[in-house]
Amino acid sequence: MTHLEHLFSPIQIKNMALSNRCVMPPMGTNLCNRDLTVSDANIAYLDRRAKSGVGLIITEIVGVHPSGTVGIGAFEDRFIPGLEKMARVIHQSGVKAAAQLHHAGREAYHQLRKGGLWHHLPYQVPLSKFHPEK
């Protein structure tokens, strides 16, 4: 298998050294708590993945604004302890961690259910109650 000879060898990417070239891509688990904080199930899931021997784990989506968050939140200080714990559990196995920052967009289903969408467009969006100022 000479075409995969470097898969398990270390690699340096700018300032980041990976133990190997195996990367776990972001996958939505829907394991966060109802208040969008990191749950014990999130931590257990990432711990198992980190112990598998990958070089880098990219977490599932991490919402940057309440108007478009459909997974773990990161838009208030209350999210910091859980996000820190996620990083710590990944790092303790010698694996690097990255977060997939995310916003679900102007038509996020979360906001559709609540009846209001958030955007900065200079025109009316059909699904939004927001009307731009004239």
GULOZA-40038 format. One record per residue: residue number from 1; x, y, z of N, C-alpha, C in turn. Coordinates in steps of 0.1 Angstrom, whole numbers. Atoms other than C-alpha are relative to their C-alpha. Layout:
# residues N
   n   n.x   n.y   n.z  ca.x  ca.y  ca.z   c.x   c.y   c.z
 NUM     X     Y     Z     X     Y     Z     X     Y     Z
...
This chain:
# residues 134
   n   n.x   n.y   n.z  ca.x  ca.y  ca.z   c.x   c.y   c.z
   1     8   -12     0     0     0     0     9    12     0
   2    -9   -11     0    26    25   -10    -7    14    -2
   3     7   -13     1     0    51   -19    -5     6    13
   4     4    -5   -13    -9    54    18    12     0    10
   5   -11     1    -9    26    53    32     2    11     9
   6    -2   -12    -9    25    88    47   -12     2     9
   7    12    -2    -7   -10    84    62     2     1    16
   8    -2     0   -14     2    76    97    13     7     5
   9   -12    -7    -4    33    98    97    -3    14     4
  10     3   -14    -4    35   132   114     1    10   -11
  11     0   -11    10    29   164    95     0    13     8
  12     0   -14    -6    36   201   103    -8     8   -10
  13     8   -10     8    10   226    90     1    13     7
  14    -3   -13    -6    23   261    98     5    -3    14
  15    -4     1   -14    25   262   136    -6   -13     7
  16     7    11    -6     4   230   141     7   -13    -4
  17    -6    13     3    21   196   144   -11   -11     3
  18     9    11    -1    -2   166   138     8   -13     1
  19    -7    13    -2     8   131   150    -2    -9   -12
  20     2     8    13    -6   117   117   -10     9    -9
  21     8    -8    10   -27   128    87   -14    -4     0
  22    14     4    -1   -60   113    98    -7    11     6
  23     8   -11    -5   -86   139   103   -15    -5     1
  24    14     3    -2  -121   134   117    -8    12    -4
  25     8   -12     4  -144   158    98   -11     3     9
  26    11    -3    -8  -172   176   115   -12    -8    -3
  27    12     8     2  -203   154   120   -10     5    10
  28    11    -4    -9  -236   166   135    -4   -12     8
  29     5    11    -9  -245   145   165   -13     3     7
  30    12    -4    -8  -273   165   181     0    -4    14
  31    -2     4   -13  -259   156   214     1    11    11
  32    -1   -11   -10  -258   190   230   -12     1     8
  33    12    -2    -9  -281   200   258   -10     9    -7
  34    11    -8     6  -314   217   250     3    15     0
  35    -4   -14    -1  -298   250   261    12     3    -9
  36   -11    -1    10  -271   245   234    14    -1     6
  37   -13     2    -7  -244   238   260     5   -14    -3
  38    -7    13     2  -219   209   256    -5   -10    11
  39     5    10   -10  -234   178   272    11   -11     3
  40    -9    11    -3  -217   148   288     1   -10   -11
  41     0     9    11  -227   128   258     9     5   -11
  42   -10    -6     9  -207   153   236    14    -4     4
  43   -13     3    -5  -177   148   258     4   -15    -2
  44    -3    14     1  -179   110   258     2    -4   -15
  45    -2     2    14  -183   110   220    13     4    -5
  46   -13    -6     5  -153   132   214    12    -8     7
  47   -11     8    -7  -132   112   240     2   -13    -7
  48    -1    12     8  -139    80   221     7     2   -13
  49    -7    -3    13  -129    96   188    14     4     2
  50   -14    -5    -3   -98   112   203     9   -13     3
  51    -7    12    -3   -87    78   216     2   -10   -12
  52     0     8    12   -91    63   181    14     1    -7
  53   -13    -2     6   -57    77   171     0    10   -12
  54     0   -10    11   -67   105   146    10    11     4
  55    -9   -11    -2   -44   135   143    -7    13     3
  56     8   -12    -1   -71   162   142   -15    -4     0
  57    15     2     0  -108   163   152    -5    14    -2
  58     8   -12     2  -130   190   138   -14    -2     6
  59    13     2    -7  -160   194   160   -12     2    -9
  60    13    -3     7  -196   195   149    -2    15     0
  61     2   -14     1  -210   229   141    -2     7    14
  62     0    -9   -12  -206   256   168    -6    13    -4
  63     7   -12     5  -231   284   164     6    13     6
  64    -6   -13    -3  -218   320   164   -10    11     4
  65    11   -10    -3  -251   338   168   -13    -7     3
  66    12     7    -4  -284   328   185   -10    -1   -12
  67    10     0    11  -303   336   153     2   -12   -10
  68    -3    11    10  -287   307   134     7   -12     6
  69    -7    11    -6  -276   282   159    -9   -12     1
  70     7    12     0  -287   246   154     7   -11     7
  71    -8    10    -7  -261   228   175     6     7    12
  72    -7    -5   -11  -236   237   202     1    15    -2
  73    -1   -14     1  -236   274   210    14     5     4
  74   -12    -7    -4  -206   298   213    -1    15    -1
  75     3   -14     2  -222   332   213    -2     7    13
  76     0    -6   -14  -222   338   251    10    -6     9
  77   -11     5    -9  -197   334   279    -5   -13     7
  78     5    12    -7  -219   306   294     4   -12    -7
  79    -4    12     7  -207   283   267    15    -4     2
  80   -14     3    -1  -170   286   275     4   -12     8
  81    -4    12    -7  -168   259   302    -1   -13    -8
  82     2    12     8  -182   233   279     9    -1   -12
  83   -10     0    12  -161   243   249    14    -3     5
  84   -13     3    -6  -130   243   272     1   -15     2
  85    -1    14    -3  -139   208   283     1    -9   -13
  86    -2     7    13  -143   196   247    14     0    -5
  87   -14    -1     5  -108   209   238     9    -8     9
  88    -9     7   -10   -93   194   270    -1   -15    -2
  89     1    15     2  -107   159   264     6    -5   -13
  90    -6     4    13   -95   159   228    15     1     2
  91   -15    -2    -1   -60   173   237     6   -10     9
  92    -6    10   -10   -55   148   266     4   -13    -7
  93    -4    11     8   -52   121   239    10     3   -10
  94   -10    -4     9   -26   140   220    -5     4   -14
  95     6    -4    13   -50   151   193    -3    15    -1
  96     3   -14     2   -55   186   179   -15     1    -2
  97    14    -3     1   -89   202   179    -3    13    -8
  98     5   -12     8  -107   226   156   -15     0     1
  99    14    -1     0  -142   239   157    -5     5   -14
 100     6    -5    12  -165   243   127   -10    11     4
 101     9   -12    -3  -179   278   132   -11     1   -10
 102    12     1     9  -214   281   118   -11    10     3
 103    13    -7    -1  -245   301   112    -9    -6   -10
 104     9     8     9  -275   284    97    -6     9   -11
 105     5    -9    11  -283   314    75   -13     7     3
 106    12    -9    -3  -312   338    72   -12    -8     1
 107    12     8    -1  -337   310    69     1   -12     9
 108    -3    10   -10  -326   290    99   -14    -5     5
 109    13     5    -4  -354   266   109    -4     4    14
 110     2    -4   -13  -350   276   145    -8    13     0
 111     6   -13     0  -360   312   137   -14    -1    -8
 112    13     1     7  -388   301   113   -10    -4    10
 113     9     4   -10  -404   283   142    -4    11     9
 114     3   -11    -9  -402   314   163    -6    12    -7
 115     7   -11     8  -415   336   135     9    12    -3
 116    -8   -12     3  -385   359   131    14    -4    -5
 117   -13     2     6  -354   359   110     9    12     2
 118    -9   -11    -3  -323   380   115     9     1   -13
 119    -9    -2    12  -304   395    85     3    15    -1
 120    -4   -14     3  -288   427    73    -1     3   -15
 121     2    -3    14  -300   427    38    -8    13    -2
 122     7   -13     2  -313   460    23   -14    -2    -6
 123    13     3     6  -344   443    10    -8   -10     8
 124     8     9    -7  -373   423    23     3   -15    -4
 125    -2    14     3  -367   385    26   -14    -6     2
 126    13     5    -1  -399   365    19    -4    -7    13
 127     3     7   -13  -397   344    51     2     8    12
 128    -3    -8   -11  -388   372    73   -10    11     3
 129     8   -11    -4  -408   397    93     8    13     1
 130    -9   -12    -1  -378   421    92    -2     8   -13
 131     1    -9    11  -384   451    70    11    10     1
 132   -11   -10    -1  -354   472    61    -5    14     0
 133     4   -14    -1  -355   509    69     2     6   -14
 134    -1    -7    13  -361   531    39     8    12     1
